[in-house]
Amino acid sequence: MIVVVKIGTSSLTDADGAIRRDAIAHLCDEVAGARRDGHQMVIVTSGAIGAGLPALGLGGSARPKDALTLQAVSAVGQSRLMAVYDAELSRHGFVPGQVLLAPLDFVDRRQYLQARGTLGRLLELGVVPVVNENDAVADDEIRFGDNDRLAALVAHLVGADLLLLLTDTPGLLSADPRLDPSASLIAEIVEFDREVEAMAGGPGSPGGSGGMASKIAAARIAAWSGVRTVIAAADRREVVADAIADVPGVGTVVRAHERDLPARKLWIAFAVGSRGRITVDAGARRALERGGTSLLAAGVIAVEGEFDGGDAVEIVDPEGNVFAKGLVRCSNEELLTIAGRTSVELGDEVDAHVVHVDDLVVVS
C-alpha cells in the first residue's frame, strides 16, 4: 500500500513556534513501523516557518506577517525541519528525501510527470520522501495555501491508497468541543454536503494555515481521485497502522468516490485558481451535467472577471451556484461579443466552443 501522511504545524511546534522533536519522533516511529510492514510511505510536513521563527528570534508576539519575511523565515526553518526528520528516520534505518513542490508542478504536464517520476523513483529506492511546499519562493497568488491540499494532490500524484491527515483533534467532530461537551466524532463521511462543511468550521490554529475545513476540502480532492482519507489525532498511538488497517474509531474516514478523476481533470478542478466566472442558462447546466458536452457560447448569459484563453473559470447557474470549472478558450472581452449567440449566428469563422469538454469538470 502507498500511504501519504500529512502532519500540520499545530502538531509539530509549540506555542513559540519551536519544533517539538517528540512529535516528529512519534510520527517517524509510526512511519517506520509501516515501512517494516512493507508499505511505501510519503510524509507531507508543515513547520518550516514555525521552525525558522525561534532561530531568528521572531517567535511569539514578534511573529512577522509580511510575505517576504515569512518566506525568508521558511528558508531558515526548512533545513532545521529536515535535520530532525533525518535524525529520527535514521534511528530506524530509513533515509528521508526532501521534495519541495509548487502548484505549477501539478499544472504543467511536463513538471507533473517529472515530479511523479522523482517521487516514484524515491519510493523504489526505499526512501521516505518528505514533502513540503516551496514556501521560500512561492508566489502569493500561485500557491497551495495549506499543506492539506498539497497532500491530497501528492496522494493522486503517487497513486496512493490512503491519505492520512494528522491533526490535534480526533477527527471531525459534530460540534466544537470547547463550546459543546457532548460533541462526538463523525466516524465516516460518504458524501459531502453543507452539514459536513458546517461542522468543519473555519481556520485552525494561528501558527498554521489550515484547520478542519481545509482537511475536509483535501479529503474531497482525494475522494474524487479514488483515495481513501483518514483524519485523525497526531498523538494517537498506532495511528498509522490503524488507519492502514481501517480500524473503526481511528478517526474520521472519508471513503473514496466512485468517480476517479484523471490527472488533468483534477488539476482543473482543484489545482488551478479561477480567474473569472461564467453564468450559463438552465439548459446549458443540464447539458453539461449530463456529460460529454462542451460549453457553447449560446448558453452563456453573463461574464465576470478578466481572463485570457487558457485560464480557469468557474461556471455557475442563474442562481449563482458553482457547478463546473474549466479552461476557457477565449478572453473575457471576446466572450462578451459572442455570449448568447448560436453557432449558426456566429458562422464558421468563429469558434462557438467556450470551454471544451476535455477541459471541463462538473463539480456539483
Backbone hydrogen bonds, N-H to C=O, Kabsch-Sander energy under -0.5 kcal/mol:
donor,donor_aa,acceptor,acceptor_aa,energy
3,V,1,M,-0.6
3,V,40,Q,-2.9
4,V,162,L,-2.5
5,V,3,V,-0.6
5,V,42,V,-3.3
6,K,4,V,-0.5
6,K,164,L,-3.1
7,I,44,V,-2.2
8,G,166,L,-0.9
11,S,8,G,-0.9
12,L,8,G,-0.8
12,L,9,T,-1.0
13,T,9,T,-2.2
14,D,18,A,-2.3
17,G,14,D,-1.8
20,R,12,L,-3.7
21,R,19,I,-1.0
23,A,20,R,-0.8
24,I,20,R,-1.5
25,A,21,R,-2.7
26,H,22,D,-2.2
27,L,23,A,-2.1
28,C,24,I,-2.9
29,D,25,A,-2.3
30,E,26,H,-2.1
31,V,27,L,-2.8
32,A,28,C,-2.7
33,G,29,D,-2.0
34,A,30,E,-1.8
35,R,31,V,-2.3
36,R,32,A,-2.4
37,D,33,G,-1.1
38,G,35,R,-1.8
39,H,34,A,-2.3
40,Q,1,M,-2.2
42,V,3,V,-2.4
43,I,129,P,-2.9
44,V,5,V,-3.2
45,T,43,I,-0.6
45,T,131,V,-2.8
46,S,7,I,-1.6
51,A,47,G,-2.5
52,G,48,A,-1.6
53,L,49,I,-1.7
55,A,51,A,-0.6
56,L,52,G,-1.3
56,L,53,L,-0.8
57,G,54,P,-1.3
58,L,53,L,-3.0
62,A,59,G,-1.6
63,R,60,G,-1.5
70,L,66,D,-2.0
71,Q,67,A,-2.3
72,A,68,L,-2.1
73,V,69,T,-2.7
74,S,70,L,-2.1
75,A,71,Q,-1.5
76,V,72,A,-1.5
77,G,73,V,-2.7
78,Q,74,S,-2.7
79,S,75,A,-0.7
80,R,76,V,-0.9
81,L,77,G,-2.7
82,M,78,Q,-2.6
83,A,79,S,-1.9
84,V,80,R,-1.4
85,Y,81,L,-1.9
86,D,82,M,-2.9
87,A,83,A,-2.1
88,E,84,V,-2.7
89,L,85,Y,-2.6
90,S,86,D,-1.9
91,R,87,A,-1.1
92,H,89,L,-1.1
93,G,90,S,-1.5
94,F,89,L,-2.2
97,G,128,V,-1.7
99,V,130,V,-2.3
101,L,99,V,-0.5
101,L,132,N,-2.2
105,D,102,A,-2.0
106,F,103,P,-2.1
107,V,103,P,-1.2
108,D,104,L,-2.3
112,Y,108,D,-2.6
113,L,109,R,-2.4
114,Q,110,R,-2.1
115,A,111,Q,-2.8
116,R,112,Y,-2.6
117,G,113,L,-2.5
118,T,114,Q,-2.5
119,L,115,A,-2.5
120,G,116,R,-2.5
121,R,117,G,-2.3
122,L,118,T,-2.3
123,L,119,L,-2.1
124,E,120,G,-2.1
125,L,121,R,-1.9
126,G,123,L,-1.4
127,V,122,L,-2.4
128,V,95,V,-2.7
130,V,97,G,-3.0
131,V,43,I,-3.6
131,V,129,P,-0.6
132,N,99,V,-1.9
134,N,101,L,-2.3
135,D,133,E,-2.5
137,V,134,N,-1.2
138,A,134,N,-0.6
138,A,135,D,-0.5
139,D,142,I,-0.7
142,I,139,D,-1.2
150,L,146,D,-1.2
151,A,147,N,-2.4
152,A,148,D,-2.0
153,L,149,R,-2.1
154,V,150,L,-2.5
155,A,151,A,-2.4
156,H,152,A,-1.6
157,L,153,L,-2.3
158,V,154,V,-2.4
159,G,156,H,-0.8
160,A,155,A,-3.0
161,D,2,I,-2.8
162,L,2,I,-1.5
163,L,228,R,-2.6
164,L,4,V,-3.2
165,L,163,L,-0.6
165,L,230,V,-2.9
166,L,6,K,-3.3
166,L,164,L,-0.7
167,T,232,A,-2.4
174,S,184,S,-2.7
179,L,176,D,-1.7
180,D,176,D,-2.7
183,A,180,D,-2.1
186,I,172,L,-3.3
187,A,185,L,-0.9
189,I,253,V,-2.9
197,E,193,D,-2.0
198,A,194,R,-2.4
199,M,195,E,-2.0
200,A,196,V,-1.6
201,G,197,E,-1.1
204,G,210,G,-3.4
208,G,205,S,-0.9
213,A,200,A,-0.5
213,A,202,G,-0.8
215,K,211,G,-1.5
216,I,212,M,-2.4
217,A,213,A,-2.2
218,A,214,S,-2.2
219,A,215,K,-2.5
220,R,216,I,-1.8
221,I,217,A,-1.8
222,A,218,A,-2.6
223,A,219,A,-2.7
224,W,220,R,-2.2
225,S,221,I,-0.9
225,S,222,A,-0.8
226,G,223,A,-1.5
227,V,222,A,-2.8
228,R,161,D,-1.2
229,T,254,V,-2.5
230,V,163,L,-2.5
231,I,252,T,-2.7
232,A,165,L,-2.1
232,A,230,V,-0.6
234,A,167,T,-3.1
236,R,233,A,-1.2
239,V,236,R,-1.2
242,D,238,E,-2.7
243,A,239,V,-1.9
244,I,240,V,-2.3
245,A,241,A,-2.1
246,D,243,A,-0.8
247,V,242,D,-2.7
250,V,247,V,-1.6
252,T,231,I,-2.6
253,V,187,A,-2.4
253,V,251,G,-0.6
254,V,229,T,-3.4
255,R,189,I,-1.9
255,R,253,V,-0.6
257,H,223,A,-2.0
260,D,258,E,-0.8
261,L,224,W,-3.3
261,L,259,R,-0.9
266,L,262,P,-2.2
267,W,263,A,-2.4
268,I,264,R,-2.1
269,A,265,K,-2.6
270,F,266,L,-2.6
271,A,266,L,-0.7
271,A,267,W,-1.9
272,V,267,W,-1.5
273,G,271,A,-0.5
275,R,312,A,-3.4
276,G,312,A,-0.6
277,R,304,E,-2.1
278,I,314,E,-2.8
279,T,302,A,-2.3
280,V,316,V,-2.7
281,D,299,G,-2.1
285,R,281,D,-1.9
286,R,282,A,-2.3
287,A,283,G,-2.1
288,L,284,A,-2.5
289,E,285,R,-2.5
290,R,286,R,-1.4
291,G,287,A,-0.8
295,L,355,V,-2.7
296,L,294,S,-0.6
297,A,352,A,-2.1
299,G,296,L,-1.4
300,V,297,A,-1.7
301,I,279,T,-3.0
302,A,279,T,-1.4
304,E,277,R,-2.8
306,E,275,R,-0.6
307,F,305,G,-0.5
310,G,328,V,-3.7
311,D,308,D,-2.1
312,A,273,G,-0.5
313,V,326,G,-2.7
314,E,276,G,-2.4
315,I,324,A,-3.0
316,V,278,I,-2.6
316,V,314,E,-0.5
317,D,321,N,-1.7
320,G,317,D,-2.4
323,F,315,I,-2.4
324,A,315,I,-1.4
325,K,361,V,-2.3
326,G,313,V,-2.1
327,L,359,D,-1.7
328,V,311,D,-2.6
328,V,326,G,-0.6
329,R,354,V,-2.6
332,N,307,F,-1.9
335,L,331,S,-2.3
336,L,332,N,-2.0
337,T,333,E,-0.9
338,I,334,E,-0.7
338,I,335,L,-1.0
339,A,335,L,-1.8
340,G,297,A,-3.0
341,R,338,I,-2.0
346,L,342,T,-2.0
347,G,343,S,-2.0
350,V,347,G,-0.8
352,A,350,V,-0.5
354,V,295,L,-3.0
354,V,352,A,-0.6
355,V,295,L,-1.5
359,D,356,H,-1.9
360,L,357,V,-1.2
361,V,325,K,-3.0
363,V,323,F,-1.7
363,V,361,V,-0.6
364,S,323,F,-1.4
